[in-house]
Amino acid sequence: MKIYVAASKNDKKTDLVDGELREYKYVEDCQLDNSIYCELTVLHDIWKNSNEDIVGLEHYRRFFVDKPYDANDHKEDFNILGKERIDEIMKDYDIILSRNFVFTNILSWKYKELHNPNVKTKPLIRELLYLWDMFLRDKKSIAVDKINLFEMNVQWYYACNMFIGKKEVIDKYCEWLFPLLEEFGKKYKTQPRLYGFLSEYMMGYWMLENKYKIYDTPKITYEKDLKSLSKYQYNEDEWMKRKKEKIEMIEKLKKESENNP
């Protein structure tokens, strides 16, 4: 078992990564263009180069933990998901993912880009999302119409392209995903972070469509949580400022969504 932590060589690291269960994988050392593929650069490297039976992908400041919690007001103690618990889960499941809940259906969330504070300056992503869906439909490689219907009726998706799962399952997903992304990129102009964005809304749905058993109880730590565990990027004042800005942005986007259904 090996869980790889996606990071650049300039990112501040946490000592949670001990080189045994978890190992840093630097995006600069991977084959693909990180500016477009994001953490998929590491996923591709795992697919091509890892021989472990169980593999995972986390981020340099995001890790799976064993208890649910409120990311905006974290009060519970938790532990980083460890080998013993992962082994136990993998006896009955194919992959561990974490649901992210939003305040509207996922199709609206994607096309209105409600997570993106720069939406008004980046309208191209809406067109690319549509082209991607039509591209998949024409390839007939996955039931896109079914997934779109699913997205219209749920308010959650599996977040961050993060997972811990059986290597054979991850290989099949990668065999489907990466050739499609490459072909799509040859037909349409890409933009920064595009493939990481597209895949974030595909991995969990692909797993569901292909009948894999998903264990989605573990949650993901975010910035604030790492502060109490290890080296941290921001001091308390900086973090509180970021938290306030994020809450204000979400409230603004909610109002805009309500006024422009």
C-alpha positions as CSV (number, residue, x, y, z in Angstrom):
1,M,0.0,0.0,0.0
2,K,1.2,3.5,-0.9
3,I,-0.6,6.8,-0.7
4,Y,1.1,9.5,-2.7
5,V,0.9,13.2,-1.7
6,A,0.8,15.6,-4.6
7,A,3.0,18.6,-4.0
8,S,5.4,21.0,-5.7
9,K,8.9,21.3,-4.4
10,N,8.1,24.8,-3.2
11,D,5.1,23.7,-1.0
12,K,5.6,23.6,2.7
13,K,5.4,20.0,3.8
14,T,3.9,18.3,6.8
15,D,5.6,15.6,8.8
16,L,2.5,13.5,8.6
17,V,4.1,12.1,5.5
18,D,6.6,9.6,6.9
19,G,7.8,7.8,3.7
20,E,6.1,4.5,4.6
21,L,2.3,4.7,4.2
22,R,2.5,8.1,2.5
23,E,5.1,9.5,0.1
24,Y,5.5,12.9,-1.5
25,K,5.3,12.9,-5.3
26,Y,6.5,16.1,-6.8
27,V,4.5,17.4,-9.8
28,E,7.7,18.7,-11.4
29,D,9.0,15.1,-11.7
30,C,5.9,13.8,-13.4
31,Q,5.3,13.5,-17.1
32,L,2.3,15.7,-17.7
33,D,1.8,19.5,-17.6
34,N,0.7,20.3,-14.1
35,S,-0.7,23.7,-15.0
36,I,-3.5,21.9,-16.9
37,Y,-3.7,18.5,-15.3
38,C,-3.2,19.6,-11.6
39,E,-3.0,16.6,-9.3
40,L,-3.8,14.3,-12.3
41,T,-0.1,14.6,-13.0
42,V,0.5,12.4,-9.9
43,L,-2.5,10.2,-10.8
44,H,-0.9,9.5,-14.2
45,D,2.4,8.7,-12.5
46,I,0.7,6.3,-10.1
47,W,-1.0,4.5,-13.0
48,K,2.2,4.1,-14.9
49,N,4.8,3.5,-12.2
50,S,3.3,2.2,-9.0
51,N,3.2,-1.6,-8.4
52,E,1.3,-1.4,-5.0
53,D,-2.0,-3.3,-4.6
54,I,-3.6,-0.4,-2.8
55,V,-2.8,3.2,-4.0
56,G,-4.0,6.6,-3.0
57,L,-3.7,10.3,-3.9
58,E,-3.8,13.1,-1.3
59,H,-2.7,16.8,-1.5
60,Y,0.1,18.4,0.4
61,R,-2.5,20.1,2.7
62,R,-5.4,17.7,2.3
63,F,-5.6,14.3,3.8
64,F,-8.3,11.7,4.5
65,V,-9.3,11.6,8.2
66,D,-11.4,9.1,10.2
67,K,-14.2,11.4,11.5
68,P,-16.7,13.8,9.9
69,Y,-16.3,17.5,10.9
70,D,-17.2,21.0,10.0
71,A,-14.4,22.4,7.8
72,N,-15.3,26.0,8.7
73,D,-15.5,25.4,12.5
74,H,-13.5,22.3,13.3
75,K,-14.1,21.1,16.9
76,E,-13.6,17.3,16.8
77,D,-10.4,15.5,17.3
78,F,-9.5,13.2,14.4
79,N,-6.8,11.0,13.0
80,I,-5.3,10.7,9.6
81,L,-6.7,7.6,8.0
82,G,-4.2,4.9,8.7
83,K,-3.2,1.5,7.3
84,E,-5.1,-0.6,9.8
85,R,-8.4,1.1,9.0
86,I,-7.7,1.3,5.3
87,D,-7.0,-2.5,5.2
88,E,-10.3,-3.1,7.0
89,I,-12.3,-0.9,4.6
90,M,-10.6,-2.5,1.5
91,K,-11.9,-5.9,2.5
92,D,-15.4,-4.8,1.5
93,Y,-14.9,-1.8,-0.8
94,D,-13.1,-0.9,-4.0
95,I,-12.3,2.7,-3.3
96,I,-12.4,5.4,-0.6
97,L,-13.7,8.8,-1.7
98,S,-15.1,11.8,0.1
99,R,-18.4,13.6,-0.7
100,N,-18.5,17.3,-1.0
101,F,-22.0,18.8,-0.5
102,V,-23.0,22.0,-2.2
103,F,-26.1,24.2,-2.0
104,T,-27.5,23.5,-5.5
105,N,-27.5,20.6,-7.9
106,I,-24.2,19.6,-9.3
107,L,-25.0,20.4,-12.9
108,S,-25.9,24.0,-11.9
109,W,-22.8,24.1,-9.7
110,K,-20.5,23.2,-12.6
111,Y,-22.0,25.4,-15.3
112,K,-22.5,28.5,-13.1
113,E,-19.1,28.0,-11.7
114,L,-20.4,28.8,-8.2
115,H,-17.1,27.7,-6.6
116,N,-15.1,30.1,-8.8
117,P,-14.8,33.7,-7.5
118,N,-13.5,34.8,-11.0
119,V,-16.4,33.4,-12.9
120,K,-17.2,36.6,-14.6
121,T,-13.8,36.9,-16.1
122,K,-13.6,33.2,-17.2
123,P,-16.7,32.4,-19.2
124,L,-14.8,29.9,-21.4
125,I,-15.0,27.1,-18.9
126,R,-18.8,26.9,-19.4
127,E,-18.3,26.3,-23.1
128,L,-15.6,23.7,-22.4
129,L,-17.8,21.9,-20.0
130,Y,-20.5,21.6,-22.6
131,L,-18.0,20.5,-25.2
132,W,-16.6,17.9,-22.8
133,D,-20.1,16.4,-22.1
134,M,-20.8,16.3,-25.9
135,F,-17.4,14.8,-26.5
136,L,-18.1,12.0,-24.0
137,R,-21.5,11.4,-25.4
138,D,-20.2,11.0,-28.9
139,K,-17.5,8.6,-27.7
140,K,-20.2,6.4,-26.1
141,S,-17.7,5.4,-23.4
142,I,-19.8,6.3,-20.5
143,A,-23.6,7.0,-20.0
144,V,-23.2,10.8,-20.0
145,D,-27.0,11.4,-20.3
146,K,-27.4,9.2,-17.2
147,I,-24.7,11.1,-15.3
148,N,-26.2,14.5,-16.3
149,L,-29.6,13.3,-15.0
150,F,-27.8,12.2,-11.8
151,E,-26.1,15.6,-11.5
152,M,-29.4,17.4,-11.8
153,N,-30.8,15.5,-8.8
154,V,-28.0,15.5,-6.3
155,Q,-26.1,18.2,-4.3
156,W,-22.8,16.3,-3.8
157,Y,-19.8,15.1,-5.8
158,Y,-16.6,13.3,-4.9
159,A,-14.0,16.0,-4.2
160,C,-10.5,16.9,-5.1
161,N,-9.5,13.9,-7.3
162,M,-8.5,12.3,-4.0
163,F,-8.9,8.6,-3.4
164,I,-7.5,5.5,-1.7
165,G,-8.3,2.4,-3.7
166,K,-7.4,-0.9,-5.4
167,K,-4.8,-0.4,-8.0
168,E,-6.6,-2.6,-10.6
169,V,-9.7,-0.2,-10.3
170,I,-7.5,2.9,-10.6
171,D,-5.8,1.5,-13.6
172,K,-9.1,0.9,-15.4
173,Y,-10.2,4.5,-14.6
174,C,-6.9,5.9,-15.9
175,E,-7.2,3.8,-19.0
176,W,-10.5,5.5,-19.7
177,L,-9.7,9.0,-18.5
178,F,-6.3,10.0,-19.9
179,P,-6.7,9.0,-23.6
180,L,-10.0,11.0,-23.6
181,L,-8.4,14.1,-22.0
182,E,-5.5,13.9,-24.5
183,E,-7.9,13.6,-27.5
184,F,-10.1,16.4,-26.1
185,G,-7.1,18.6,-25.8
186,K,-6.2,18.1,-29.4
187,K,-9.7,19.2,-30.5
188,Y,-10.3,22.2,-28.2
189,K,-8.2,24.9,-26.6
190,T,-7.5,24.1,-23.0
191,Q,-6.9,26.5,-20.1
192,P,-5.2,26.3,-16.7
193,R,-6.5,23.6,-14.4
194,L,-9.0,22.5,-16.9
195,Y,-8.4,18.7,-16.7
196,G,-8.2,18.7,-13.0
197,F,-11.5,20.5,-12.9
198,L,-13.2,18.1,-15.4
199,S,-12.0,15.0,-13.7
200,E,-13.1,16.1,-10.3
201,Y,-16.7,15.7,-11.4
202,M,-16.1,12.4,-13.2
203,M,-14.2,10.0,-11.0
204,G,-16.9,9.2,-8.5
205,Y,-19.6,9.1,-11.1
206,W,-17.5,6.8,-13.3
207,M,-17.1,4.5,-10.2
208,L,-20.8,4.5,-9.7
209,E,-21.6,3.8,-13.3
210,N,-19.2,0.9,-13.3
211,K,-20.7,-0.6,-10.2
212,Y,-17.6,-0.2,-7.9
213,K,-18.2,-0.2,-4.2
214,I,-17.4,3.3,-2.8
215,Y,-16.7,3.9,0.9
216,D,-17.4,7.6,1.5
217,T,-17.5,8.1,5.2
218,P,-14.0,9.6,5.7
219,K,-13.6,13.3,5.2
220,I,-10.8,15.5,4.1
221,T,-8.7,17.8,6.3
222,Y,-8.3,21.3,5.0
223,E,-5.9,24.2,5.8
224,K,-6.9,24.9,9.4
225,D,-6.6,21.3,10.5
226,L,-3.0,21.0,9.4
227,K,-2.1,23.9,11.7
228,S,-2.6,21.8,14.8
229,L,-0.8,18.8,13.3
230,S,2.4,20.1,11.7
231,K,4.1,22.9,9.8
232,Y,1.5,25.3,8.5
233,Q,1.5,27.9,5.7
234,Y,-0.4,30.7,7.4
235,N,-0.4,32.3,10.9
236,E,-3.7,32.6,12.8
237,D,-4.4,36.2,11.5
238,E,-3.8,35.2,7.9
239,W,-6.0,32.1,8.2
240,M,-8.9,34.0,9.8
241,K,-8.7,36.5,7.0
242,R,-8.9,33.7,4.4
243,K,-11.8,32.1,6.3
244,K,-13.8,35.3,6.4
245,E,-13.2,36.0,2.7
246,K,-14.3,32.4,1.8
247,I,-17.5,32.7,3.8
248,E,-18.3,36.1,2.3
249,M,-17.7,34.7,-1.2
250,I,-20.0,31.7,-0.6
251,E,-22.8,34.0,0.7
252,K,-22.4,36.3,-2.3
253,L,-22.6,33.4,-4.7
254,K,-25.6,32.0,-3.0
255,K,-27.5,35.3,-3.4
256,E,-26.5,35.6,-7.0
257,S,-27.7,32.0,-7.6
258,E,-31.0,32.8,-5.9
259,N,-31.5,36.0,-8.0
260,N,-30.5,34.3,-11.2
261,P,-31.9,30.8,-11.2
